[in-house]
């Protein structure tokens, strides 16, 4: 390796420098976002701001203003934060006031959480998906030696997103705080270090650990430049303190003790104190159902709210690239918690900030959405991902061109061969719609950049029937709404058994694919009844929810599931689906306090008669979406 020109004390890790001694550039890929759901916004409002429909999902154009009055909507993004931040830079470079992150620390406790099932309080331990673990732990390496580069790349992009007056606050513990501080010095400059804040959670009890118990975490605060936002915070004193009053003496230009007319010193009772760099805030206990949602790494609102109050101006923009269960997003919404002298907690509202949140965990995105929906007067937000654009990027990077074949044709060929191999199928040639064979079944693979459609399946079934083959497996990333019942029955009439299976995101993770940690699951499907109890009025009632391959569901889950509705954690209705973004018109979901889930929605009254498409969305206890469209004539 070439000699590295070291001009300052720095941490060096594998992957920081090229072979020629130059520092490696951080990859910056800008991809369009897909808006897959909008919340707390009427369709009329959105139509007034939207010029045209863009198909199954809208493409986020970033044309809204910086206030809610100017069209701003907060953003809940599901995806790899490296790609997400690279894509945010186009619209948000130099626009974010505060970045708060609580990144994984390369420990085994970063991914698991508890989830409740059905109407009871029965909990299951939700282990992370293969994708979530591989995306982090395998990227770090077996001994964590890749962790510095993993975090460094993300911090570089974060710095680009910050305003010149912006701040970043990184939450860490003893596992990685020394390493993280060195990396922050590298990216932001040691001169911009502001505070090492100690969060002392005095109520967390530990057994005999053979050393001093670890009862604190660390918050590392850096600014982008010397000019930064800071608002000192005050809190009530446990004991009132008798203080001497001091006044400014213009003659000596200094503070001096205040005296009354008789020359006696003036005292007063100080009931508050300015908060210093040791924060005495209780640990979030598992029994606290007012706030705890079962994530082992969840932090209290009181802690994150204080960070936002101190380091972000009112109306400013907060970004969290690892939002977990969504605590930082609730805090940005203005949710705050306080405790009285007896330790009893209560919630109140503070001035809201705008926010953007990103996380790789499907369940985390779902939990955050539910928590936000529970906030009274929650500001409008939208759920986004990189969807087909991320898959197109992955296809282009993974499957390069071969000599003698056009790049697009070669990429498609390599893509099909790759998916077939992961599925355990062999390629077939000479067929229009059929790409492989697995045992007695033929296989069709959907494109990376479009949903599998009814007509596409119809053509594959027809070809299968023509060849007198009795089974067809269709693999797809996304699916046209409402095709399950229609296509399965239509295929059966042609003598073809049809299986519809989801291509999981794990296939895009090199480590997961190489180790064979990829599983294809059948589409879940739902049955619902559309009722019209009176003129122009419609109700939806769920009648069944089927999760195929129940034998693949963990045994501990199957033990506690008593009925089909126990698999459902959340469902919502879009009363006038326009084949674009799901607009939440009615919603119901389970919380830790309220486990009962209504299976019939509230009545919806249309302004006029006509034909409408109603879209029902169900999210199961694993965080997976299932949707079904119903075409209804409203009279």
C-alpha positions as CSV (number, residue, x, y, z in Angstrom):
1,X,0.0,0.0,0.0
2,X,1.2,3.5,-0.8
3,X,2.3,5.8,2.0
4,X,-0.5,7.8,3.5
5,X,0.3,11.5,4.1
6,X,-0.8,11.9,7.7
7,X,-0.9,15.6,8.7
8,X,-3.0,15.3,11.9
9,X,-3.8,12.7,14.6
10,X,-6.6,10.5,13.1
11,X,-8.2,7.1,13.4
12,X,-7.3,4.9,10.4
13,X,-9.4,1.8,9.5
14,X,-9.6,-0.7,6.6
15,X,-11.3,1.0,3.7
16,X,-10.5,4.6,4.6
17,X,-7.8,5.0,2.0
18,X,-7.2,3.8,-1.5
19,X,-4.1,1.8,-2.5
20,X,-2.5,5.0,-3.8
21,X,-2.9,6.7,-0.4
22,X,-5.8,9.0,-1.3
23,X,-8.9,9.0,0.9
24,X,-11.8,7.0,-0.6
25,X,-14.8,9.0,-1.8
26,X,-18.1,8.2,-0.1
27,X,-20.6,6.8,-2.6
28,X,-23.4,9.2,-3.4
29,X,-26.2,7.8,-5.4
30,X,-29.3,10.0,-6.0
31,X,-32.5,8.0,-6.7
32,X,-36.1,9.2,-6.9
33,X,-38.4,8.5,-3.9
34,X,-41.7,6.8,-4.3
35,X,-44.6,8.1,-2.1
36,X,-46.5,5.0,-1.0
37,X,-48.8,6.5,1.6
38,X,-50.0,9.9,2.8
39,X,-51.4,10.4,6.3
40,X,-53.5,13.2,7.8
41,X,-54.2,14.9,4.5
42,X,-57.3,14.9,2.4
43,X,-57.3,13.8,-1.2
44,X,-58.7,17.2,-2.2
45,X,-55.7,18.9,-0.6
46,X,-53.3,16.7,-2.4
47,X,-55.1,17.0,-5.7
48,X,-54.8,20.8,-5.5
49,X,-51.0,20.5,-5.2
50,X,-50.6,17.7,-7.7
51,X,-50.4,18.1,-11.5
52,X,-50.7,14.6,-12.6
53,X,-50.9,11.0,-11.5
54,X,-47.8,8.9,-11.9
55,X,-49.1,5.3,-11.7
56,X,-49.1,2.9,-8.8
57,X,-47.0,5.2,-6.7
58,X,-46.3,9.0,-6.9
59,X,-42.7,10.1,-7.4
60,X,-41.6,12.6,-4.8
61,X,-40.6,15.8,-6.6
62,X,-39.5,17.9,-3.6
63,X,-41.4,21.0,-4.6
64,X,-43.1,21.7,-1.3
65,X,-42.3,24.7,0.8
66,X,-40.5,24.9,4.2
67,X,-43.8,25.3,6.2
68,X,-46.9,23.2,6.4
69,X,-48.9,26.2,5.0
70,X,-46.6,26.0,2.0
71,X,-47.3,22.3,1.4
72,X,-44.6,20.7,3.5
73,X,-45.2,17.1,4.7
74,X,-43.0,15.3,7.2
75,X,-41.3,12.2,5.8
76,X,-41.2,8.6,7.0
77,X,-38.7,6.7,4.8
78,X,-38.1,3.0,4.7
79,X,-34.7,2.0,3.2
80,X,-30.9,1.8,3.5
81,X,-29.9,5.2,4.9
82,X,-26.8,5.4,2.8
83,X,-28.9,5.4,-0.4
84,X,-31.6,7.5,1.3
85,X,-29.2,10.2,2.3
86,X,-27.5,10.3,-1.0
87,X,-30.9,10.8,-2.6
88,X,-31.9,13.5,0.0
89,X,-28.8,15.6,-0.8
90,X,-30.4,16.8,-4.1
91,X,-33.2,18.6,-2.3
92,X,-32.0,19.0,1.3
93,X,-28.2,19.7,1.2
94,X,-27.5,22.4,3.8
95,X,-31.2,22.6,4.9
96,X,-31.3,20.4,8.1
97,X,-31.1,22.1,11.5
98,X,-30.5,19.0,13.7
99,X,-29.5,15.5,13.1
100,X,-30.1,13.1,16.0
101,X,-29.0,9.5,15.6
102,X,-28.8,6.5,17.8
103,X,-26.8,4.1,15.5
104,X,-26.3,0.4,16.2
105,X,-23.3,-0.2,18.4
106,X,-22.3,-3.6,16.8
107,X,-23.8,-5.6,19.6
108,X,-26.4,-8.3,19.6
109,X,-29.0,-6.1,21.3
110,X,-29.6,-3.7,18.4
111,X,-32.3,-5.5,16.5
112,X,-34.7,-7.5,18.6
113,X,-37.9,-6.3,20.1
114,X,-41.1,-7.5,21.8
115,X,-44.4,-7.5,19.9
116,X,-47.9,-8.3,21.2
117,X,-50.2,-10.6,19.3
118,X,-54.0,-10.5,19.0
119,X,-56.5,-9.2,21.7
120,X,-54.4,-10.3,24.7
121,X,-51.3,-9.0,26.3
122,X,-49.3,-12.0,25.1
123,X,-45.9,-10.9,23.8
124,X,-43.5,-12.6,21.4
125,X,-39.9,-11.9,21.0
126,X,-39.5,-10.5,17.4
127,X,-36.1,-11.4,16.1
128,X,-34.7,-9.2,13.4
129,X,-35.2,-10.1,9.7
130,X,-32.2,-11.6,7.9
131,X,-32.0,-8.4,5.9
132,X,-31.8,-6.1,9.0
133,X,-29.0,-8.2,10.5
134,X,-27.0,-8.6,7.3
135,X,-27.4,-4.9,6.4
136,X,-25.6,-4.0,9.6
137,X,-23.7,-6.8,11.3
138,X,-22.2,-8.5,8.2
139,X,-21.2,-5.1,6.9
140,X,-19.2,-4.5,10.1
141,X,-17.3,-7.7,9.8
142,X,-17.0,-10.5,12.3
143,X,-14.9,-8.4,14.7
144,X,-16.5,-5.0,14.0
145,X,-13.4,-3.9,12.1
146,X,-15.6,-2.5,9.3
147,X,-17.8,-0.5,11.6
148,X,-15.7,2.7,11.5
149,X,-16.0,2.9,7.7
150,X,-19.7,2.0,7.8
151,X,-20.4,4.9,10.2
152,X,-17.9,7.3,8.5
153,X,-19.7,7.1,5.2
154,X,-23.0,8.0,6.7
155,X,-21.6,10.8,8.8
156,X,-20.0,12.4,5.7
157,X,-23.4,12.5,4.0
158,X,-25.0,13.9,7.2
159,X,-22.6,16.7,7.3
160,X,-23.6,17.6,3.7
161,X,-27.3,17.7,4.8
162,X,-26.7,20.1,7.8
163,X,-27.1,23.8,7.7
164,X,-24.0,25.9,8.5
165,X,-25.7,26.6,11.9
166,X,-26.8,23.0,12.3
167,X,-25.9,20.4,15.0
168,X,-25.5,16.7,15.1
169,X,-26.1,14.7,18.3
170,X,-24.9,11.0,18.3
171,X,-26.2,8.7,21.0
172,X,-23.8,5.9,22.0
173,X,-22.7,3.8,25.0
174,X,-19.5,2.3,26.2
175,X,-19.3,-0.2,23.4
176,X,-18.4,2.3,20.7
177,X,-18.2,5.9,22.1
178,X,-14.4,6.1,21.9
179,X,-14.5,5.0,18.2
180,X,-17.4,7.2,17.3
181,X,-15.9,10.3,18.8
182,X,-12.7,9.8,16.7
183,X,-14.8,9.5,13.6
184,X,-16.8,12.6,14.5
185,X,-13.6,14.5,14.9
186,X,-12.5,13.3,11.5
187,X,-15.8,14.4,9.8
188,X,-16.8,17.5,11.7
189,X,-13.4,18.6,13.2
190,X,-12.4,18.4,16.8
191,X,-12.8,22.2,17.0
192,X,-16.5,21.8,16.5
193,X,-17.0,19.4,19.4
194,X,-19.4,21.0,21.9
195,X,-20.3,18.6,24.6
196,X,-20.1,15.0,25.8
197,X,-23.5,14.7,27.6
198,X,-23.9,11.9,30.1
199,X,-27.4,10.4,30.4
200,X,-27.5,8.9,33.8
201,X,-30.4,6.4,34.0
202,X,-30.3,5.9,37.8
203,X,-33.3,3.5,37.9
204,X,-31.7,0.7,35.8
205,X,-30.7,-2.1,38.1
206,X,-27.9,-4.6,37.3
207,X,-26.9,-7.7,39.1
208,X,-23.4,-8.8,40.0
209,X,-21.5,-8.0,36.8
210,X,-18.0,-8.2,38.4
211,X,-17.3,-4.5,37.7
212,X,-19.0,-1.1,38.3
213,X,-22.4,-1.2,36.8
214,X,-22.8,0.7,33.5
215,X,-25.7,3.1,34.2
216,X,-25.1,5.8,31.7
217,X,-25.0,6.5,27.9
218,X,-23.3,9.3,26.1
219,X,-24.6,12.0,23.7
220,X,-21.8,13.5,21.6
221,X,-22.8,17.0,20.3
222,X,-20.9,18.5,17.4
223,X,-21.7,21.6,15.3
224,X,-21.0,22.1,11.6
225,X,-19.4,25.5,12.1
226,X,-18.6,27.7,15.1
227,X,-21.9,29.5,14.7
228,X,-24.6,27.0,15.9
229,X,-28.0,26.9,17.4
230,X,-28.2,26.4,21.2
231,X,-31.0,27.1,23.7
232,X,-30.1,26.6,27.4
233,X,-32.5,24.4,29.2
234,X,-33.9,24.8,32.7
235,X,-35.4,22.3,35.1
236,X,-37.0,22.2,38.6
237,X,-34.6,21.7,41.5
238,X,-35.2,18.8,43.8
239,X,-34.5,21.1,46.8
240,X,-35.0,24.9,46.8
241,X,-31.7,26.7,47.1
242,X,-31.1,29.9,48.9
243,X,-29.1,32.2,46.6
244,X,-27.4,35.6,47.0
245,X,-28.7,38.1,44.4
246,X,-26.0,39.5,42.2
247,X,-26.3,42.6,40.0
248,X,-24.2,44.2,37.3
249,X,-21.9,47.1,38.4
250,X,-21.3,49.4,35.4
251,X,-18.4,51.1,37.2
252,X,-16.3,48.0,37.7
253,X,-18.0,46.2,34.8
254,X,-18.5,43.1,36.9
255,X,-21.2,41.3,38.9
256,X,-21.4,42.1,42.6
257,X,-23.6,41.2,45.5
258,X,-26.9,43.0,45.7
259,X,-27.8,44.9,48.9
260,X,-31.0,46.5,50.1
261,X,-31.4,50.1,51.3
262,X,-30.0,49.2,54.7
263,X,-26.9,47.6,53.3
264,X,-28.0,44.0,53.9
265,X,-27.3,41.3,51.4
266,X,-30.3,40.4,49.3
267,X,-31.3,36.7,49.0
268,X,-33.9,34.8,47.0
269,X,-35.1,31.2,46.6
270,X,-33.9,29.5,43.4
271,X,-36.4,26.8,42.4
272,X,-34.8,26.0,39.0
273,X,-31.4,25.2,37.7
274,X,-29.7,25.5,34.3
275,X,-29.2,21.9,33.0
276,X,-25.5,20.9,32.7
277,X,-23.9,18.0,30.8
278,X,-25.2,15.3,33.2
279,X,-28.8,14.5,32.5
280,X,-30.7,12.6,35.2
281,X,-33.5,10.9,33.3
282,X,-35.0,7.5,34.1
283,X,-34.5,4.5,31.9
284,X,-37.6,3.5,30.0
285,X,-38.9,0.5,31.9
286,X,-40.6,-2.5,30.2
287,X,-43.7,-2.1,32.3
288,X,-44.2,1.5,31.2
289,X,-47.1,1.1,28.7
290,X,-47.6,4.9,28.4
291,X,-44.5,5.0,26.2
292,X,-42.6,1.7,25.9
293,X,-43.4,-0.1,22.6
294,X,-41.1,-3.1,23.1
295,X,-37.9,-2.0,21.3
296,X,-34.9,-2.9,23.4
297,X,-33.0,0.2,22.2
298,X,-36.0,2.6,22.6
299,X,-35.1,5.9,24.3
300,X,-37.4,8.1,26.5
301,X,-39.2,11.1,25.0
302,X,-37.9,13.2,27.9
303,X,-34.3,12.6,26.7
304,X,-34.8,13.1,22.9
305,X,-37.2,16.0,23.5
306,X,-34.5,17.9,25.5
307,X,-32.0,17.4,22.6
308,X,-34.4,18.9,20.1
309,X,-35.4,21.8,22.4
310,X,-31.8,22.7,23.0
311,X,-30.3,22.2,19.5
312,X,-33.1,22.9,16.9
313,X,-35.0,26.2,16.4
314,X,-38.8,26.1,16.5
315,X,-40.1,25.2,13.1
316,X,-36.6,23.8,12.1
317,X,-36.0,20.5,10.4
318,X,-34.9,17.4,12.3
319,X,-33.4,14.3,10.6
320,X,-32.9,10.8,12.2
321,X,-31.3,8.1,10.0
322,X,-31.9,5.3,12.5
323,X,-35.3,6.2,14.0
324,X,-36.1,2.7,15.4
325,X,-39.5,2.9,17.0
326,X,-39.9,6.6,16.1
327,X,-39.2,8.4,19.4
328,X,-37.3,11.2,17.7
329,X,-40.2,11.8,15.3
330,X,-42.7,12.1,18.1
331,X,-40.3,14.4,19.9
332,X,-40.1,16.5,16.7
333,X,-43.9,16.6,16.6
334,X,-43.7,18.3,20.0
335,X,-44.6,15.4,22.3
336,X,-42.9,15.9,25.7
337,X,-42.9,14.1,29.0
338,X,-42.3,15.4,32.5
339,X,-42.3,13.9,36.0
340,X,-43.6,15.3,39.3
341,X,-41.8,15.0,42.6
342,X,-43.3,11.5,43.1
343,X,-41.9,10.4,39.7
344,X,-45.3,10.2,38.0
345,X,-45.0,10.9,34.3
346,X,-47.3,13.1,32.3
347,X,-47.2,14.3,28.7
348,X,-47.6,17.8,27.2
349,X,-46.9,19.5,23.9
350,X,-44.0,21.8,22.9
351,X,-43.6,23.7,19.7
352,X,-43.2,21.3,16.8
353,X,-40.4,20.9,14.3
354,X,-40.5,19.5,10.8
355,X,-38.9,16.1,10.5
356,X,-37.5,13.4,8.2
357,X,-37.0,9.9,9.5
358,X,-35.3,6.9,7.9
359,X,-35.0,3.3,9.0
360,X,-34.2,-0.1,7.5
361,X,-36.6,-2.1,9.6
362,X,-40.1,-2.7,8.2
363,X,-41.6,-3.2,11.6
364,X,-40.0,0.0,12.9
365,X,-41.6,2.0,10.1
366,X,-44.9,0.4,11.0
367,X,-44.6,1.1,14.8
368,X,-43.5,4.7,14.1
369,X,-46.5,5.3,11.9
370,X,-48.9,3.9,14.6
371,X,-47.2,6.1,17.3
372,X,-47.5,9.2,15.1
373,X,-51.2,8.4,14.4
374,X,-51.7,8.4,18.2
375,X,-50.5,12.0,18.4
376,X,-53.4,14.5,18.6
377,X,-53.2,17.0,15.7
378,X,-50.2,15.2,14.2
379,X,-48.9,17.2,11.2
380,X,-49.3,15.6,7.7
381,X,-46.7,13.1,6.8
382,X,-46.0,10.7,4.0
383,X,-44.4,7.3,3.8
384,X,-41.7,6.9,1.1
385,X,-39.2,4.4,-0.2
386,X,-36.8,4.1,-3.1
387,X,-38.8,1.1,-4.4
388,X,-38.2,0.2,-8.0
389,X,-35.4,2.8,-8.4
390,X,-33.3,1.1,-5.7
391,X,-33.9,-2.2,-7.5
392,X,-33.0,-0.7,-10.9
393,X,-29.8,0.6,-9.3
394,X,-29.0,-2.7,-7.8
395,X,-29.7,-4.5,-11.1
396,X,-27.4,-2.2,-13.0
397,X,-24.6,-2.4,-10.4
398,X,-24.8,-6.2,-9.8
399,X,-25.3,-7.4,-13.4
400,X,-22.8,-5.8,-15.7
401,X,-22.7,-6.2,-19.5
402,X,-21.0,-9.1,-21.3
403,X,-19.1,-8.7,-24.5
404,X,-21.3,-9.3,-27.5
405,X,-24.6,-8.5,-25.8
406,X,-26.4,-5.2,-25.3
407,X,-26.1,-4.0,-21.6
408,X,-29.9,-4.0,-21.0
409,X,-30.3,-7.5,-22.5
410,X,-27.4,-8.9,-20.5
411,X,-28.5,-7.2,-17.2
412,X,-32.0,-8.8,-17.7
413,X,-30.5,-12.2,-18.4
414,X,-28.2,-12.1,-15.4
415,X,-31.0,-10.9,-13.2
416,X,-33.3,-13.7,-14.2
417,X,-30.6,-16.3,-13.7
418,X,-29.7,-14.9,-10.3
419,X,-33.3,-15.0,-9.0
420,X,-33.9,-18.5,-10.3
421,X,-30.7,-19.7,-8.6
422,X,-31.8,-18.2,-5.2
423,X,-35.3,-19.8,-5.7
424,X,-33.7,-23.2,-6.4
425,X,-34.9,-23.3,-10.0
426,X,-33.2,-24.0,-13.4
427,X,-33.4,-21.6,-16.4
428,X,-35.5,-22.6,-19.4
429,X,-35.1,-21.1,-22.9
430,X,-37.4,-20.6,-25.9
431,X,-40.5,-19.4,-24.0
432,X,-42.1,-16.0,-24.0
433,X,-43.3,-15.7,-20.4
434,X,-41.7,-18.6,-18.6
435,X,-38.2,-18.2,-17.2
436,X,-37.4,-21.4,-15.2
437,X,-38.5,-24.7,-13.7
438,X,-38.5,-25.9,-10.1
439,X,-39.4,-29.5,-9.9
440,X,-42.8,-29.9,-11.7
441,X,-43.5,-26.2,-11.6
442,X,-42.7,-23.6,-14.2
443,X,-41.5,-20.2,-13.0
444,X,-42.2,-16.6,-14.1
445,X,-40.2,-13.7,-12.7
446,X,-41.6,-10.1,-12.5
447,X,-39.5,-7.1,-13.5
448,X,-37.6,-5.0,-11.0
449,X,-39.2,-1.8,-12.0
450,X,-42.9,-2.6,-12.4
451,X,-45.6,-4.5,-10.4
452,X,-46.7,-7.9,-11.6
453,X,-50.0,-7.3,-13.5
454,X,-53.1,-9.4,-14.1
455,X,-52.4,-9.5,-17.9
456,X,-48.8,-10.6,-17.2
457,X,-49.9,-13.5,-15.1
458,X,-52.7,-14.3,-17.6
459,X,-50.1,-14.7,-20.4
460,X,-47.9,-16.9,-18.3
461,X,-50.8,-19.1,-17.3
462,X,-51.9,-19.4,-20.9
463,X,-48.4,-20.5,-22.0
464,X,-48.2,-22.9,-19.1
465,X,-51.6,-24.4,-20.1
466,X,-50.6,-24.7,-23.7
467,X,-47.5,-26.7,-22.7
468,X,-49.9,-28.9,-20.5
469,X,-48.0,-28.0,-17.4
470,X,-50.0,-28.1,-14.2
471,X,-48.2,-25.7,-11.9
472,X,-46.9,-22.1,-12.2
473,X,-44.9,-20.1,-9.6
474,X,-44.9,-16.3,-10.2
475,X,-42.2,-14.3,-8.3
476,X,-42.6,-10.6,-8.0
477,X,-41.5,-7.5,-6.0
478,X,-44.8,-5.6,-6.2
479,X,-48.2,-6.6,-7.3
480,X,-51.2,-5.0,-9.1
481,X,-54.0,-4.5,-6.6
482,X,-56.6,-7.2,-6.0
483,X,-55.2,-9.9,-8.3
484,X,-55.0,-12.8,-5.9
485,X,-58.5,-14.3,-5.9
486,X,-59.1,-13.4,-9.5
487,X,-55.9,-15.0,-10.9
488,X,-55.8,-18.1,-8.7
489,X,-59.4,-19.0,-9.7
490,X,-58.8,-18.1,-13.4
491,X,-55.7,-20.3,-13.5
492,X,-57.5,-23.2,-11.8
493,X,-60.1,-23.1,-14.7
494,X,-57.2,-23.7,-17.1
495,X,-55.9,-26.6,-15.1
496,X,-53.0,-24.7,-13.6
497,X,-52.1,-24.4,-9.9
498,X,-50.9,-20.9,-9.3
499,X,-48.6,-19.8,-6.5
500,X,-47.7,-16.1,-6.1
501,X,-44.5,-15.4,-4.2
502,X,-42.8,-12.3,-3.0
503,X,-39.2,-11.6,-4.0
504,X,-37.7,-10.3,-0.7
505,X,-35.3,-7.4,-0.4
506,X,-32.7,-9.8,1.0
507,X,-31.8,-10.7,-2.6
508,X,-30.2,-7.2,-2.9
509,X,-27.9,-7.9,0.1
510,X,-24.7,-9.6,-1.1
511,X,-24.0,-11.4,2.2
512,X,-27.6,-12.7,2.6
513,X,-27.7,-13.9,-1.0
514,X,-24.2,-15.5,-0.8
515,X,-25.1,-17.4,2.4
516,X,-28.5,-18.6,1.1
517,X,-30.4,-16.6,3.7
518,X,-33.2,-15.7,1.3
519,X,-36.8,-17.1,1.6
520,X,-39.7,-16.5,-0.8
521,X,-43.1,-16.3,0.8
522,X,-46.5,-16.6,-0.7
523,X,-48.7,-13.5,-0.9
524,X,-51.1,-13.1,2.0
525,X,-54.6,-12.2,1.0
526,X,-57.7,-10.8,2.7
527,X,-61.4,-11.1,2.2
528,X,-63.7,-8.2,3.0
529,X,-67.4,-7.3,2.5
530,X,-68.5,-4.0,1.2
531,X,-71.8,-2.8,2.8
532,X,-74.1,0.0,1.8
533,X,-76.3,0.6,4.9
534,X,-78.0,3.7,3.5
535,X,-77.8,6.1,0.6
536,X,-74.3,7.2,-0.5
537,X,-72.9,5.4,2.6
538,X,-70.4,2.5,2.7
539,X,-68.8,0.3,5.3
540,X,-66.0,-2.3,5.0
541,X,-66.0,-5.4,7.1
542,X,-63.0,-7.7,7.2
543,X,-64.0,-11.4,6.9
544,X,-60.8,-13.3,6.6
545,X,-57.0,-12.8,6.4
546,X,-55.0,-15.7,5.2
547,X,-51.2,-16.1,5.7
548,X,-50.0,-19.0,3.5
549,X,-47.3,-21.3,4.7
550,X,-48.2,-21.1,8.4
551,X,-45.6,-23.9,9.0
552,X,-42.9,-21.3,8.3
553,X,-44.3,-19.0,11.1
554,X,-42.3,-19.4,14.3
555,X,-43.7,-21.9,16.7
556,X,-44.0,-19.3,19.5
557,X,-46.2,-17.2,17.3
558,X,-48.5,-20.0,16.2
559,X,-49.0,-21.0,19.8
560,X,-50.6,-17.6,20.7
561,X,-52.6,-17.1,17.6
562,X,-56.2,-18.1,18.3
563,X,-58.1,-16.7,15.2
564,X,-57.3,-15.2,11.8
565,X,-57.6,-11.6,13.1
566,X,-54.8,-12.1,15.6
567,X,-52.4,-11.9,12.6
568,X,-53.6,-8.3,11.9
569,X,-52.0,-5.4,13.7
570,X,-53.4,-2.5,11.6
571,X,-55.8,-1.9,8.8
572,X,-56.9,1.2,6.8
573,X,-59.2,2.2,4.0
574,X,-58.7,4.5,1.0
575,X,-62.3,5.4,0.0
576,X,-61.4,6.7,-3.5
577,X,-58.2,5.0,-4.6
578,X,-56.8,6.6,-7.8
579,X,-54.2,3.9,-8.6
580,X,-51.5,6.2,-7.1
581,X,-50.7,6.8,-3.5
582,X,-52.7,5.2,-0.7
583,X,-54.7,8.0,1.0
584,X,-55.6,6.9,4.5
585,X,-59.4,7.7,5.0
586,X,-60.0,5.5,8.0
587,X,-57.6,3.5,10.2
588,X,-57.6,1.2,13.2
589,X,-54.7,-0.5,14.9
590,X,-53.7,-2.2,18.1
591,X,-51.7,-0.4,20.8
592,X,-50.1,-1.7,24.0
593,X,-53.0,-0.2,26.0
594,X,-55.8,-1.1,23.5
595,X,-55.5,-4.6,22.1
596,X,-59.0,-5.0,20.6
597,X,-59.2,-4.4,16.9
598,X,-62.5,-3.5,15.2
599,X,-63.1,-5.6,12.1
600,X,-65.8,-3.3,10.7
601,X,-64.8,0.3,9.9
602,X,-66.9,3.5,10.5
603,X,-69.3,4.4,7.8
604,X,-68.1,6.7,5.0
605,X,-70.5,9.0,3.1
606,X,-69.7,10.0,-0.4
607,X,-70.7,13.4,-1.8
608,X,-72.3,11.9,-4.9
609,X,-73.2,8.6,-6.4
610,X,-70.8,6.9,-8.8
611,X,-68.2,4.2,-9.3
612,X,-65.4,4.2,-6.8
613,X,-62.4,2.0,-6.1
614,X,-62.0,1.2,-2.4
615,X,-58.5,0.0,-1.3
616,X,-58.1,-1.9,1.9
617,X,-54.6,-2.2,3.4
618,X,-53.8,-4.7,6.2
619,X,-50.4,-4.8,8.0
620,X,-49.8,-8.1,9.8
621,X,-47.8,-8.7,13.0
622,X,-44.6,-9.2,10.9
623,X,-44.9,-5.7,9.4
624,X,-45.9,-7.0,5.9
625,X,-48.5,-5.0,3.8
626,X,-51.4,-6.7,2.1
627,X,-53.8,-4.7,-0.1
628,X,-57.1,-5.6,-1.8
629,X,-59.0,-3.3,-4.2
630,X,-62.8,-3.3,-4.5
631,X,-64.7,-1.6,-7.3
632,X,-68.0,-0.4,-5.9
633,X,-71.0,1.4,-7.4
634,X,-72.2,3.8,-4.7
635,X,-75.9,4.6,-4.9
